Amino acid sequence: MRVRGASAWMLAATLAIASCDDEASPELNVASVVTWNVGLADGYVEFAAERRPSISAAIAGLDADVVCLQEVWATSDVEAISDAAKATFPEHWSVELVDDTVGPPACPADDAQVMELSTCAYAACGETAPGSLGACVLEHCKDQFNAVPPACVQCLAANLGKPLDDIFQSCTTGSARYYAKGSNGLLMLSRHPLENRTHLALTSTNTQRSVLGATVDLPGLGPTDVYCTHLAADLESQLPYDGPYDSWGAENLAQLDAVLAQIEGTRQTDQVLVLGDFNAGPAIAPDVAAELPASYQHMVDAGFRDWPGAEAGTPCTFCPDNTLVADDAPGVLIDHVYGRGVPASFANSGAQRIQTAPVTVQTSAGPLETNLSDHYGVRLQFDRGR
């Protein structure tokens, strides 16, 4: 989820733990895992309502043993996706968090900057559907939006997804702490029993972040601790930081440290996979930009191997060719499967970008061709040479 401003193909990454026989053939019936940020973020990612049915169907058809989904914010979406996918993924794991904390008004109704933003927003976006308000306001009223106090910006962002009247009513009479009432947006699906289920809520600003965990007996791999997370985005250019750390990047790094501590405190095996949208990734030639590279390197320094990796030619997962992403946005690789303790025999394992093709959905204005999410997914197929 970001404030808005190709066909699938194999990524070039390999797990360089040990060399494998060039003549080896891939073994059948070995696990695969998927991470996908589905972008069901009303007010942030356009056409969420229209995309919902197609997203549920796509998830039900995924070829994977374990799936980590992000941005499934609403309880109704958790239930709809779990029900649609239960024939393929009978096990699901999520934690419903609700934070209805309301603080003092963050956007005083008599504040000159707030009044200017309100006037502009109603003039330009008064008839805009809630799901597209964020994009509309930033397109037409960005200067006024940036001029209001940081606490007001945070409140407005936390209330996206509501009608414009409700957003201003909420922020001029009180101040919600989190987007989506504190939901963490995470949903883990599995073909196999999820044992030793764990959850940790992370210190977060504007959007509640968490990490889910479970031990899964994966085909060909055996018992494996699998974690699913979604960490803070670097919103410095869109939302001024107003949290307990120095910046959005510092919050992301602190959350990553908490995830690593949670892994060490809860894992049941030496074989660990961590899936999710980390909002961090390396610069990759020729055209993938770095995003919070210190956080990415911190994960690598902790002993985790990254799929899809950072070899030249590895593509972005949040990309300007996506219909739900601004054309001038940098392409970044922020969706990852990290592994530690994976046997050296899986050195040929490769990751594939998925859910890249646009689909046609029905809107009030007629058919619309759109990507299913503003993120492409990543599927890792473990491949053991023999």
N, C-alpha and C positions, 0 to 999 in steps of 0.2 A: 504494500500500500504506500503510495507516494502522492503528494499533492502534485497534480498533473502540470505540468507546463505544456515465409521461408519454410521451407519444408524441413522436417526433422532429418538430422543426419548424425552420423557417429562422431563423437568428440575424439580428439586425438590422445586423451589422457590414458596412461597406464599406471599400474601400481608397481613402482620400481623398488620392490623389497628384495627380490632375487630374480635371477634370469631363469627363463623357461626354455624348454626344447622348442626350436622353431617348427618341428614337425608335429608337435602335440596337437591333438584335437580337443575341442571344448567338450566338457562333460555335460551330459544332459541332467535335468532335475537338480539344478543348483539354484540357490536363492537369487531373487532380484528384489530391489527396493526402489521406491519412488518418493521423491519430495516434490510438492507442488503448492505454490501460493496461488489460491484460486480467486483472489481478488473480489470476494463478496463483501466489499466495503462500501456500503451506501454513502454517498456524498464524496467519496474519494475516487473510486473507480467507476466509470460510467457504465450504465446499462446493467447494473447488478441484477435487477429484477428480471430483465429479459434473458440474461445469461443463465440464471439459476437452473432451469430444467436441463439444458444441454450439459452443464457442468456435472450434475448428478449422474446423467447417463454416461458421460466420459469416465467418471471415477469408477462406476460399476464395471466398465469394460477394461480397466487397467490390468495389464499382465504384470503382477508383482505379488510378493509374499507379504510385505509390509509397506504401508503408505503413510507418509507424514504430510498432513494438509495444514496449511496456514490460511488465515483470514476467513474462517468459517465462524463469523462473529455471533450470529443469532442462534439461539437454542433451536428455533424452528429449522434452520439450515442444518445444524448438527443432526437433528432427527431425520430430516428428509434425505440427506446424503447417506446416513447409516442405514436407513430402511431400503433405499434404492440399491445399495451395494451389498446387502447382507447375504445374498446368495453367493457372492464371490468372496466377501470379507465378513465372515460371521462374528468376528471379534472387533470391538471398537472401544476406544479409551479417550475420554475427554473429561475435563473438570469444569463445571459451571461456576464461574466467579461472578458475583454481583456486588458492585460498589455504588450505592446510591448517594454517597457523600455529596452534600451540597454546601459549598462555602459561601462567603459573602459575594455580592455582585462583582463580577470581574469587568463588566462593561457598563459603567455608570450611564444611565440614560441621558443625563444632561452633559456628558462629556462631548466637547466639540468634535473630536476625531471620531468618536463612536457615532455621532449623529451624521457626520459626512459619509461614513461607511454605510450606515443604514440607508441613507438617501440614495446612494449609488447602487447598492445591492437591490433595493426594491425597484429602481428604475430599469436596471439592466437584467435582473434575474428574478423578478417578482413572479413570473409565470413559469419559471424553470422547475422541473421535477426535482424532488429532494436528492435523487441519486446523481444529479449532474450539477448541483449547486456549487460544490467546491471548485470545479473547473470553470464555471461561469463567473464566479466572483473573482477568481485570480486572473481571468482574461480581461474583465471589464473594470475591476475595482482594486487592482493590486496595490496601487499607491495608497489608497485609503485603508486597505487591509493592513499594510505594513506600518501605518502611522498610529494605530491604536496600541495601547499598552500591552506588553508581553502577556500578562495574565489574561487579558481579554482575547488575544489571539488563541491562547491555549483553550479557553472556554469555547470559543467558536468552533475550533477544530474538534473538540471533544463531543460537540453536539451535531456534527455533520451527519447526514442521513435523515434528519428531521426536516419538516417544512420550514421555510424562512421565518415565518411568524414565531414558531416554537423555538428556533435557535436564539433569536433576539430576546424573546421572553425569558428563556432559561438564563441567559447571560446578563441580563439587566436586573433580574430579581434574585439570582443565585449563580453558583458556578459549579458545574459538574466536574468531578476530578478526572474521569476517564471517558474515552470514546467507548460506545457500545456498552455502557453501564459496567465497565470493568471486565468484560469478556476477554479471554486471552486468544480466542480465535483458533485454537489448536484442536485437531482431531486425528487420532491415530487409528488406522484400520489394519486388520491382519487376517490372513487365511488360517493362522495357527494360534493356539492359546497364548494370551498375554499374561505372563506371570510376574509377580513382584512389581506390581504397578506403583509408580511413584509420581509425585508432582511437586514442583517448587515454584511459587510465585516470586518473580524477580522485582527488585526495586525499579520502578518505571515512571516515566513522565508522559502524560496525555493518553497513552495506550498501554494497557496492562500486558506485560510480557511474562512468559512462564516457560518451563521445560517439563515435558512429560517423559516418562521412562517405563520400560517393561523388558522382561527377559523373554526371548522368543527362541524356540528350537527351529532354526532355519535349515531347509534342505541343503545338504552338502557342507554346511558350516557348523551345524550343531548349536548348542545354547549360546546365545548372543545377547548382550545388553544393547537395546535400541532406544535412542533418545530422539525426541522431536521438539523443535524450538523455533522461535521467531524473535529476533533481537531488534533493538531500537534502530531506526533508520536515521541517517544523517540529514536532518531537515533544516540545516542552518540557513539555507537560502530561502526557505519558505516559512518556517516557524521559528521565531527566536526561542532559544532554550531557556527554560525557567524551572529547571529541576535541581536535584541535590548535587549534581556533579558540575564540572566546568563547561561541558558541551555535550551535544548529542553523541559525539564520538567517544567521549569519556564514559558516558552512560553505557554505550554498547560494549566497551571493553570491560567495565565492571560487571555487566550482566554475563559476559563470556566467562569471567573468572568464577562467578557464582555457578554457572553451568558445569564448569570443570570440577568444582568442589562437590557439586551434587553427584556427578558421575563417580568420583572416588568414594563418596559416602554411601552409595546405593548399589553399585554394580555387583553382580553375582559371578561374573566371569572375567577373563582377561581379554575377551573379544568384544569390542565396543564399536557401535556405529552411531553417529550423531547426524541427523538429517534436519534440514530446515532452510529457512530464509534468514541468513546471518547478517544481511545488509552490509556485507564486507567481502571484498575480493581483490585479487591482484590485477595489475595492468598486464595486458597480454597483447603482443603484436599480432595483427597490425592495428586493430581498432577497438579493443576492449579497454576501458578506462579503469583505473584503480578506484576502489570505494573503501574507505576506512582500512587502508592496507595494514596498519598496525594491528588491528584486530585479526585480520586474516593470518598474518605472520605469527601472532600469539598462539593461534590454534595449531599451526604447523610446528611451532617450537614446543608445544605440549606433547608432541609425539604422534599427531594425527596426520594421516595421509588424506589428501583431498581428491575426490572425484567431483567434477571432471578434470581438475588439475590446471596447470598454468602453461602448458606447452603452446608454442606459437600456433595460431590458427584456431585455438579453442574459442568458441563464440560466447556471446553474452546470453544471459537468461532474462534480463530486463533490458529491452532493446527498442530503439526508435523505429524499427520496422513493424512493431506491434501496433495494431490499430488503436489500442487503449493507452498508448504511451505517446507523449509529445514528440513531434518529428525532430526537435532539436535536443532531445535528451541524450546524454552520453550512454552508450551501451556498456553495461556492467554485468559481471558474473558474480552474483550474490547468493545464489541458491546452490547448496552443496550437500554432498554425502561425505562425511569425514569418517575414517576408519582407523582403528588402532588394534594391534594384536591379531590382525587377519593373517592366516597362514601364508607363507611365501609361495605356496603352490597356486595362489590366486593372482599371480603377477600380471596375467593378461586381462584382468577384469577391465571392462570399458564402460563409460557412461554415454548416454544418448539423450539429446534434448527431445522432449516430447510436448504434445499439445501446441504445436506451432501453426497449424493450419487454421485459417479463419472458418467460421461457420455462419450460417444465416439464422438470425433470430427474428422474432416478430415484435415490433414496437407499435406504439400508437400511431406512428407516421407511416407504418408499412414495414416490409422486410428490410433487415439491416445486416450487412456482412461485418462481422467483428471477430476478433480473437476471443477465446473463452475467458482469458484472464490477461492482466497486464504482465504477468510473469509466464515464461515457459517453464515446464517441469523438467526434472532430471530423473532419468531411470538408470540405475546401475545394475547390470547383469554380471553376477559373479561367474567367472570362467576359470575352471581349474584345468590346466594342461595335464595330459596323462600319456 
